[in-house]
Amino acid sequence: MKASEFLRLRLKKLTYSAMFLAIALLLPQVFHQFGDLGRVLLPMHLPVLLCGFVCGWPWGLAVGLVSPIISSALFGMPPLFPVGVAMIFELAAYGALTGLLIKFLPKKIPYIYINLILSMIAGRLVSGAALFIIAGLGNTEFSFSAFWSGTIVVAIPGIVIQILLIPPLVVALRRAGLKPDN
């Protein structure tokens, strides 16, 4: 790859990542206008997952890592401790894993779903581990039922939305030629 092509690709990924970061910051603000919808529909997760698919693992990791921090600093949501810290790890895992798996799995549509589901499971496990460690540091209990109800049950609508929206968006970006090569 020529240096100019390498720089063009890096600039394209940087631009897309900035767009996904902006969406990750603004979309939750829209949903939080309607009460607890942000917690249920997980709007910050969508652009982070897409960033991993579109830009690759380093960019997805970075957007996932900084989105909750910047959102907390600008808008006070999520509260940085303990929810924001767990989200930092969860979203970083989402962005990194979707970007890694898209590189290694076949480029067929069913594998986009497999990638997404594996990344979502791993991200939630990372979030649970972070919450478990945070609870231990604060000498508070964190049970499996608390993890299950807070991370899985409440989020079922958001999980369904992710499974319904993200793969078709990835396919549409590919077909439109807007996806940089990973």
Backbone bond lengths (Angstrom), bond angles and torsions (degrees), N, CA, C in turn:
res aa  C-N    CA-C-N  psi(-1)  N-CA   C-N-CA  omega(-1)  CA-C   N-CA-C  phi
1 M - - - 1.457 - - 1.527 108.68 -
2 K 1.307 115.89 129.97 1.453 121.44 178.77 1.525 109.85 -69.13
3 A 1.326 115.07 155.27 1.464 120.69 -179.23 1.528 111.31 -60.43
4 S 1.323 117.01 -40.33 1.466 119.63 -178.53 1.535 110.98 -66.65
5 E 1.336 116.23 -38.65 1.467 119.70 178.04 1.534 110.67 -68.28
6 F 1.335 116.06 -39.05 1.457 121.11 177.28 1.525 110.66 -60.77
7 L 1.331 116.61 -45.81 1.465 120.79 179.53 1.525 111.67 -66.06
8 R 1.329 116.86 -38.97 1.464 120.73 177.70 1.531 110.63 -61.97
9 L 1.326 116.91 -43.48 1.461 121.29 179.01 1.527 110.85 -65.46
10 R 1.321 117.49 -41.84 1.474 120.78 178.34 1.527 110.92 -63.27
11 L 1.327 116.64 -41.77 1.461 120.69 178.92 1.522 110.63 -64.72
12 K 1.327 117.13 -39.60 1.462 121.59 178.17 1.531 110.25 -62.79
13 K 1.327 116.87 -45.15 1.466 120.74 179.42 1.529 111.02 -66.42
14 L 1.316 116.83 -38.26 1.463 120.54 177.53 1.526 110.23 -63.38
15 T 1.319 116.44 -42.76 1.466 121.13 179.81 1.525 110.94 -64.79
16 Y 1.330 116.73 -47.12 1.471 120.24 177.49 1.528 111.02 -61.35
17 S 1.321 116.66 -42.02 1.466 120.05 179.80 1.522 111.66 -62.80
18 A 1.332 116.09 -40.08 1.468 120.05 176.75 1.525 110.68 -62.93
19 M 1.335 116.39 -39.31 1.462 120.38 177.64 1.537 110.08 -64.30
20 F 1.336 117.34 -45.67 1.465 120.44 179.21 1.528 111.05 -63.99
21 L 1.317 117.47 -36.95 1.462 120.56 176.78 1.524 110.43 -64.05
22 A 1.323 117.11 -44.67 1.472 120.37 178.31 1.525 110.80 -60.48
23 I 1.325 116.69 -42.40 1.471 119.96 178.36 1.528 110.25 -65.37
24 A 1.336 116.63 -39.89 1.467 120.56 179.21 1.523 111.81 -64.24
25 L 1.315 117.44 -26.24 1.460 120.85 178.29 1.531 111.83 -85.79
26 L 1.318 117.12 -37.07 1.467 120.38 -173.72 1.532 113.67 -87.81
27 L 1.307 117.88 -39.54 1.463 120.96 -176.94 1.535 113.11 -57.43
28 P 1.341 119.46 -44.29 1.468 118.31 177.53 1.529 113.02 -61.89
29 Q 1.324 116.93 -31.19 1.461 119.30 179.87 1.528 110.72 -64.69
30 V 1.315 116.15 -36.18 1.464 120.32 177.05 1.529 109.64 -64.96
31 F 1.323 116.65 -47.59 1.463 120.53 -177.10 1.523 112.19 -68.20
32 H 1.323 117.74 -34.47 1.466 120.17 -179.65 1.528 112.36 -71.35
33 Q 1.318 117.64 -11.37 1.465 120.28 174.05 1.523 111.00 -68.30
34 F 1.317 115.94 -18.64 1.462 121.46 -178.10 1.521 111.69 -109.54
35 G 1.310 116.49 37.48 1.463 120.94 176.59 1.514 112.15 83.55
36 D 1.322 114.93 -130.98 1.457 121.68 -172.49 1.529 113.11 -88.14
37 L 1.330 118.06 16.77 1.461 120.81 -177.51 1.527 112.70 -61.95
38 G 1.315 117.45 -31.30 1.460 120.05 179.49 1.516 111.69 -62.39
39 R 1.303 116.21 -40.99 1.472 121.27 179.82 1.525 111.32 -68.53
40 V 1.318 116.30 -30.93 1.465 121.38 -176.96 1.525 111.98 -87.28
41 L 1.335 118.23 -40.62 1.462 121.68 -173.84 1.532 114.09 -95.45
42 L 1.325 117.47 -9.47 1.477 123.07 173.02 1.528 113.93 54.80
43 P 1.333 118.28 52.91 1.464 119.73 -174.57 1.523 114.87 -65.28
44 M 1.330 118.88 -26.12 1.459 120.02 179.49 1.533 111.20 -72.28
45 H 1.311 116.70 -24.67 1.463 120.71 -178.25 1.528 112.01 -68.44
46 L 1.318 117.05 -37.29 1.473 121.12 -175.11 1.528 112.93 -56.93
47 P 1.335 119.84 -54.75 1.465 118.63 -178.05 1.527 113.05 -67.85
48 V 1.336 117.45 -29.41 1.462 119.56 178.96 1.530 109.99 -68.63
49 L 1.321 116.49 -46.10 1.463 120.09 177.17 1.528 110.56 -60.21
50 L 1.323 116.61 -45.01 1.470 120.49 178.63 1.527 111.60 -62.05
51 C 1.311 117.32 -38.66 1.463 120.72 179.83 1.524 110.56 -60.73
52 G 1.322 117.27 -42.71 1.455 119.78 177.26 1.518 111.78 -61.04
53 F 1.335 115.89 -45.39 1.465 119.92 178.59 1.525 112.12 -62.15
54 V 1.306 116.69 -43.07 1.462 121.59 -171.55 1.533 112.67 -84.12
55 C 1.317 117.06 -42.55 1.465 120.13 -171.62 1.522 114.48 -105.13
56 G 1.322 117.91 -14.31 1.453 120.32 -179.29 1.515 112.43 102.00
57 W 1.322 114.24 171.50 1.459 119.35 -170.49 1.529 115.51 -64.79
58 P 1.346 121.68 -40.39 1.473 117.36 -177.73 1.530 112.25 -64.76
59 W 1.332 115.27 -37.77 1.461 120.37 -178.56 1.526 110.44 -73.39
60 G 1.329 117.09 -41.46 1.457 120.82 176.75 1.520 111.25 -62.85
61 L 1.327 116.24 -42.24 1.464 121.06 176.90 1.523 110.35 -59.29
62 A 1.327 116.63 -47.51 1.470 121.19 -177.39 1.524 111.44 -63.30
63 V 1.326 117.19 -46.84 1.472 120.17 -179.81 1.530 110.04 -64.41
64 G 1.334 117.01 -41.42 1.460 120.10 177.52 1.516 112.86 -63.96
65 L 1.302 115.94 -36.08 1.462 121.29 -178.87 1.524 111.96 -70.55
66 V 1.318 117.98 -44.64 1.467 120.00 -172.80 1.525 114.39 -89.45
67 S 1.333 118.14 -21.38 1.473 119.83 -176.99 1.528 112.93 -55.65
68 P 1.337 119.67 -52.56 1.471 118.46 -179.36 1.531 112.85 -65.93
69 I 1.331 116.95 -32.89 1.466 120.39 -179.28 1.531 110.22 -66.54
70 I 1.335 116.17 -49.71 1.466 120.32 -179.14 1.526 110.00 -66.10
71 S 1.326 117.49 -42.58 1.459 120.79 179.29 1.522 111.20 -60.94
72 S 1.308 116.48 -42.25 1.464 120.21 178.30 1.526 111.29 -64.04
73 A 1.338 116.03 -41.90 1.468 120.09 -179.52 1.528 111.90 -68.01
74 L 1.339 117.17 -39.87 1.461 120.29 -176.75 1.526 113.37 -82.54
75 F 1.331 116.32 -41.16 1.459 120.32 -169.34 1.531 114.32 -118.96
76 G 1.323 117.28 -6.42 1.465 120.52 -177.95 1.521 113.45 75.39
77 M 1.325 117.58 7.15 1.469 122.58 179.67 1.516 108.48 -130.02
78 P 1.272 120.75 130.26 1.458 126.31 -6.07 1.523 109.62 -74.09
79 P 1.340 116.30 156.92 1.467 117.49 173.02 1.534 107.42 -59.26
80 L 1.314 116.83 131.84 1.461 119.88 -171.22 1.519 113.04 -60.14
81 F 1.314 117.02 -35.75 1.465 118.46 -179.11 1.505 109.80 -126.19
82 P 1.275 119.04 129.87 1.461 131.95 -1.31 1.531 113.42 -92.38
83 V 1.336 117.46 -18.44 1.467 121.25 -172.95 1.519 111.71 -61.38
84 G 1.322 117.70 -47.27 1.456 121.53 -177.27 1.519 112.46 -61.84
85 V 1.323 117.14 -39.97 1.468 120.32 179.49 1.526 109.95 -62.85
86 A 1.325 116.83 -45.13 1.470 119.99 178.22 1.529 110.38 -63.10
87 M 1.331 117.00 -39.77 1.471 120.25 178.68 1.523 111.73 -65.20
88 I 1.315 117.35 -35.79 1.466 120.72 178.47 1.530 109.38 -56.74
89 F 1.323 115.73 -49.20 1.468 119.81 -179.36 1.527 111.54 -68.45
90 E 1.331 116.31 -42.10 1.465 120.86 -179.06 1.524 111.26 -62.25
91 L 1.321 117.07 -50.93 1.460 120.80 -176.68 1.530 111.78 -69.54
92 A 1.333 116.82 -35.35 1.463 119.37 175.39 1.526 109.91 -62.33
93 A 1.334 116.83 -40.59 1.470 120.67 177.48 1.527 110.37 -64.25
94 Y 1.342 117.29 -43.52 1.467 120.20 178.27 1.523 111.71 -56.81
95 G 1.324 115.54 -53.04 1.461 120.14 -176.61 1.521 112.23 -62.81
96 A 1.339 116.39 -42.22 1.461 120.31 -179.34 1.528 111.35 -68.29
97 L 1.316 116.73 -45.71 1.464 119.90 -175.76 1.524 112.80 -68.72
98 T 1.330 118.12 -42.81 1.466 117.83 178.25 1.528 109.81 -61.73
99 G 1.331 116.51 -38.33 1.461 120.35 178.92 1.519 113.45 -68.38
100 L 1.326 116.85 -37.29 1.469 120.13 177.82 1.517 111.59 -71.74
101 L 1.326 116.06 -46.99 1.462 119.37 -176.27 1.521 112.51 -66.84
102 I 1.323 117.77 -33.49 1.472 119.88 179.88 1.532 110.00 -64.50
103 K 1.326 115.77 -26.50 1.456 120.73 178.97 1.523 112.20 -74.39
104 F 1.320 116.40 -34.22 1.463 120.36 -171.28 1.525 114.32 -102.58
105 L 1.313 117.41 -23.52 1.460 119.92 179.79 1.529 109.73 -84.66
106 P 1.326 117.11 155.18 1.474 119.39 175.68 1.534 110.63 -57.12
107 K 1.305 115.77 154.36 1.475 121.91 -174.94 1.520 113.50 -84.41
108 K 1.300 118.38 19.02 1.458 122.14 -179.51 1.528 110.31 -86.82
109 I 1.324 115.77 153.97 1.465 122.62 -174.29 1.532 113.54 -55.57
110 P 1.330 120.63 -44.30 1.471 118.07 -179.88 1.528 113.32 -57.59
111 Y 1.327 116.74 -30.07 1.462 119.72 -178.83 1.532 112.29 -74.43
112 I 1.315 117.28 -21.05 1.468 119.65 172.47 1.524 108.82 -64.58
113 Y 1.327 116.58 -43.08 1.468 120.96 177.37 1.522 111.13 -64.69
114 I 1.319 116.84 -43.31 1.469 120.16 179.11 1.523 110.02 -61.83
115 N 1.317 116.56 -45.67 1.461 122.47 177.64 1.527 109.83 -56.49
116 L 1.314 116.57 -50.73 1.453 121.59 -177.52 1.528 111.28 -60.26
117 I 1.314 117.05 -48.00 1.468 120.45 -176.67 1.532 110.72 -66.13
118 L 1.335 117.32 -43.18 1.468 119.56 177.39 1.532 111.24 -61.99
119 S 1.322 116.25 -41.75 1.471 120.54 179.23 1.522 111.42 -65.48
120 M 1.341 116.25 -39.79 1.466 119.90 179.66 1.531 110.83 -66.50
121 I 1.320 117.50 -40.86 1.466 120.59 178.09 1.531 110.02 -64.29
122 A 1.331 116.34 -48.60 1.460 120.29 -178.80 1.534 111.26 -62.71
123 G 1.324 117.33 -41.74 1.462 120.59 179.04 1.513 112.28 -62.30
124 R 1.323 116.63 -40.01 1.460 119.69 178.19 1.526 111.49 -68.80
125 L 1.317 117.10 -36.13 1.473 119.96 175.72 1.526 110.79 -65.51
126 V 1.324 116.72 -40.40 1.466 121.19 176.45 1.528 109.69 -62.60
127 S 1.322 116.94 -43.14 1.466 121.28 177.31 1.528 110.69 -61.10
128 G 1.327 116.37 -44.64 1.467 120.38 178.40 1.509 111.78 -61.50
129 A 1.336 116.81 -41.75 1.466 119.93 178.02 1.523 110.76 -64.00
130 A 1.321 116.69 -41.82 1.470 119.78 178.57 1.528 110.80 -63.18
131 L 1.322 117.14 -44.33 1.470 120.14 178.68 1.529 111.52 -64.56
132 F 1.333 116.89 -36.85 1.459 121.19 177.48 1.528 110.60 -62.88
133 I 1.335 116.54 -44.45 1.469 120.80 178.80 1.520 110.76 -66.24
134 I 1.331 117.05 -43.42 1.470 121.08 178.64 1.526 110.31 -60.45
135 A 1.330 116.66 -43.70 1.468 120.42 179.30 1.525 110.49 -63.27
136 G 1.327 116.50 -40.04 1.465 119.79 178.54 1.517 112.21 -64.67
137 L 1.315 117.11 -38.06 1.460 120.98 177.88 1.524 111.49 -66.03
138 G 1.329 115.41 -31.18 1.457 120.11 -179.45 1.519 113.31 -95.01
139 N 1.332 115.84 8.46 1.469 121.28 -178.38 1.523 112.45 53.25
140 T 1.322 116.55 40.45 1.457 120.94 175.51 1.522 108.67 -118.19
141 E 1.302 116.21 159.82 1.461 121.54 -179.76 1.522 110.45 -82.26
142 F 1.302 115.23 142.35 1.457 120.94 172.22 1.516 106.56 -137.55
143 S 1.300 115.32 100.93 1.462 120.66 -175.02 1.525 110.94 -91.56
144 F 1.324 114.34 165.82 1.456 119.80 176.26 1.525 110.50 -62.40
145 S 1.332 117.11 -37.49 1.470 119.68 179.77 1.528 110.97 -65.65
146 A 1.334 117.77 -35.45 1.469 120.67 176.32 1.528 110.31 -65.99
147 F 1.330 116.05 -41.95 1.464 120.75 176.87 1.524 109.81 -62.17
148 W 1.328 116.71 -49.56 1.458 122.20 -176.42 1.533 110.89 -59.79
149 S 1.325 116.21 -49.23 1.465 118.42 -176.81 1.525 112.16 -71.91
150 G 1.318 118.11 -38.38 1.461 120.75 -176.90 1.510 114.77 -80.24
151 T 1.335 117.26 -30.81 1.453 120.36 -174.62 1.519 113.05 -104.34
152 I 1.316 117.02 -26.27 1.465 119.64 -176.02 1.528 111.29 -110.01
153 V 1.307 117.41 -60.90 1.470 121.07 -171.54 1.525 111.76 -60.53
154 V 1.320 116.88 -50.30 1.471 120.67 -179.39 1.526 110.81 -61.42
155 A 1.329 115.99 -32.08 1.468 121.08 -173.61 1.527 114.03 -90.51
156 I 1.308 119.37 2.67 1.473 120.73 -176.92 1.529 112.35 -53.64
157 P 1.336 120.69 -44.82 1.475 118.37 177.32 1.534 112.54 -59.78
158 G 1.320 117.39 -40.76 1.461 120.69 178.39 1.517 112.17 -66.69
159 I 1.323 116.63 -38.36 1.462 121.25 177.66 1.527 109.90 -62.62
160 V 1.317 116.54 -44.08 1.468 121.07 179.10 1.530 109.96 -63.11
161 I 1.316 117.12 -43.80 1.468 121.02 178.70 1.529 110.70 -60.45
162 Q 1.330 117.08 -42.50 1.464 120.35 178.97 1.526 110.95 -60.97
163 I 1.338 116.31 -44.66 1.462 120.21 -178.77 1.529 111.19 -67.25
164 L 1.327 116.75 -33.92 1.469 120.02 -180.00 1.524 113.26 -78.64
165 L 1.326 118.35 -34.90 1.466 121.46 -173.14 1.521 115.34 -93.30
166 I 1.316 117.48 -43.10 1.457 119.59 -168.34 1.531 113.29 -66.50
167 P 1.328 120.39 -50.85 1.476 117.34 -179.99 1.534 114.34 -57.54
168 P 1.347 119.32 -45.12 1.471 117.13 176.95 1.532 112.94 -62.57
169 L 1.325 117.77 -34.27 1.465 120.20 177.17 1.526 111.26 -66.68
170 V 1.327 117.13 -40.77 1.468 120.44 177.74 1.528 109.85 -62.36
171 V 1.323 116.48 -44.59 1.471 120.86 178.70 1.530 110.15 -62.79
172 A 1.325 117.31 -43.89 1.470 120.64 179.95 1.525 111.38 -63.08
173 L 1.332 117.25 -40.29 1.459 120.13 177.83 1.531 111.19 -64.65
174 R 1.317 115.90 -39.70 1.477 119.92 176.65 1.524 110.50 -61.39
175 R 1.315 115.96 -48.89 1.481 120.77 -176.92 1.513 111.93 -65.05
176 A 1.327 116.09 -33.02 1.468 120.04 179.86 1.519 111.89 -79.68
177 G 1.321 117.02 -8.11 1.451 120.58 -179.38 1.514 113.09 74.84
178 L 1.327 117.18 17.85 1.462 120.90 -178.00 1.517 113.11 -90.96
179 K 1.307 117.16 -6.29 1.456 121.08 -177.67 1.522 109.08 -88.15
180 P 1.355 117.20 121.29 1.468 117.38 175.25 1.522 109.65 -67.45
181 D 1.310 116.84 152.12 1.469 120.08 177.36 1.515 108.89 -70.99
182 N 1.334 116.12 131.27 1.469 120.12 178.90 1.501 111.01 -82.11
